[in-house]
Amino acid sequence: MTTGTERDDESGDDAAYDYEVSIDVRLRDIDFMGHVNNAVYATYLEEAREAYFEEVVGVSLPDIGTVLASLEIEYARAIEADESVTVAIGVPELGTSSIPMRYEVRADGERAATAQTVQVLLDRETEQSRPIPDDWRRRIGSARR
């Protein structure tokens, strides 16, 4: 994975993507058909989400209490083994304890998939949801354009 950058959406969609990160395609990502296996897309989203949290929010996902509450992927086309992959992320609106995220997975600049996830913050001791800290809200808000 390489360093992420903030950016505008170039796909022409109404959804805004405020952040983009490059993803390394590994040999183990490729299936017998010669393209990235569909299950690996979820891993690419996870890598992009971790980079977003580190660079935008200033925290590392393994160090905080969160769970992935939902994941939805819509595939547009296969990613070939030799293509350059990026994942663009946008956070449309924050909940009390939930962080919905939109993604566009791109191969050589073309949309390969769109996705949505919801992260929920948890108190590790009580295993109950907890509110998003105000400084996270400010950082996420300032990343939006």
C-alpha positions in Angstrom: 0.0 0.0 0.0 1.3 3.5 -0.8 0.5 6.8 0.7 -3.0 8.2 0.3 -4.0 11.6 -1.0 -7.1 13.7 -0.7 -8.9 14.2 -4.0 -12.1 15.0 -5.8 -14.1 12.3 -7.5 -13.2 12.0 -11.2 -15.7 9.3 -12.1 -18.6 11.7 -12.7 -20.8 10.2 -10.0 -22.8 12.3 -7.6 -20.9 10.7 -4.7 -17.8 12.6 -3.5 -14.6 10.7 -2.8 -12.3 12.8 -0.6 -9.4 10.4 -0.2 -7.6 7.9 -2.4 -4.9 5.3 -1.7 -2.9 3.0 -4.0 -3.2 -0.7 -3.3 -0.5 -3.2 -4.1 -1.9 -6.2 -6.1 -0.2 -9.3 -4.7 0.3 -12.6 -6.5 -2.0 -14.3 -3.9 -4.8 -11.9 -4.9 -5.0 -13.4 -8.4 -7.3 -16.4 -9.1 -7.0 -19.1 -11.7 -8.7 -16.8 -14.3 -5.8 -14.3 -14.1 -7.6 -11.5 -12.3 -8.1 -10.4 -8.7 -10.5 -12.7 -6.9 -13.8 -11.1 -6.0 -13.3 -11.8 -2.2 -10.0 -9.8 -2.3 -11.9 -6.6 -3.0 -13.1 -6.6 0.7 -9.4 -6.8 1.7 -8.6 -3.8 -0.5 -11.4 -1.9 1.2 -10.0 -2.8 4.6 -6.5 -1.6 3.6 -8.0 1.6 2.3 -10.1 2.1 5.4 -7.0 1.6 7.7 -5.0 4.2 5.6 -8.0 6.6 5.8 -8.2 6.3 9.6 -4.5 6.7 10.0 -4.1 9.7 7.7 -7.4 11.5 8.1 -8.6 10.6 11.6 -5.1 10.2 13.1 -5.8 6.8 14.7 -5.0 3.2 13.8 -8.0 0.8 13.5 -6.3 -2.0 15.5 -5.8 0.4 18.4 -9.4 1.5 18.7 -12.6 -0.4 19.3 -14.6 -0.7 16.1 -16.5 -3.3 14.3 -17.6 -3.6 10.7 -21.3 -3.6 10.9 -22.1 -3.9 7.2 -20.3 -4.4 3.9 -21.8 -4.2 0.4 -19.8 -4.5 -2.9 -21.1 -4.0 -6.4 -18.7 -5.3 -9.0 -18.3 -3.5 -12.3 -15.4 -5.3 -14.0 -12.5 -7.6 -13.3 -9.1 -6.3 -12.1 -6.3 -7.8 -14.2 -3.1 -8.9 -12.5 -1.0 -6.1 -14.1 -3.3 -3.2 -13.5 -2.7 -0.4 -11.0 -5.3 -0.3 -8.2 -6.6 2.6 -6.2 -9.4 2.9 -3.7 -11.2 6.2 -3.3 -13.2 6.9 -0.1 -15.9 9.3 1.0 -17.7 9.6 4.3 -21.1 11.0 3.5 -22.6 11.6 6.9 -21.6 10.5 10.4 -24.0 8.8 12.8 -23.8 9.0 16.6 -21.4 6.0 16.8 -21.4 4.9 13.2 -19.1 5.9 10.3 -20.6 5.1 6.9 -18.0 5.0 4.1 -18.4 4.9 0.3 -15.7 3.4 -1.9 -14.8 3.2 -5.5 -12.2 0.6 -6.4 -10.3 1.6 -9.6 -8.1 -0.4 -11.9 -5.9 1.7 -14.2 -8.3 4.6 -13.4 -11.5 2.8 -14.4 -14.2 1.8 -11.9 -13.9 -1.9 -11.0 -16.3 -1.8 -8.1 -18.3 0.4 -5.7 -18.8 -0.4 -2.1 -20.3 0.8 1.2 -19.4 -0.1 4.7 -20.4 1.0 8.2 -17.9 1.1 11.0 -19.3 1.3 14.6 -17.2 2.5 17.5 -17.3 0.2 20.5 -16.3 0.5 24.1 -14.0 -2.5 24.5 -15.0 -3.1 28.2 -18.8 -2.9 27.8 -18.9 -4.0 24.1 -21.6 -1.3 23.6 -21.4 1.4 20.9 -19.8 4.7 21.9 -20.1 8.1 20.4 -17.6 9.3 17.8 -15.1 11.7 19.4 -15.5 15.4 18.5 -11.9 15.6 17.2 -12.7 12.7 14.8 -15.8 14.5 13.6 -13.7 17.6 12.9 -11.0 15.7 11.0 -13.4 13.8 8.9 -15.4 16.9 8.2 -12.3 18.8 7.1 -11.4 16.0 4.7 -14.7 16.5 2.9 -14.8 19.0 0.0 
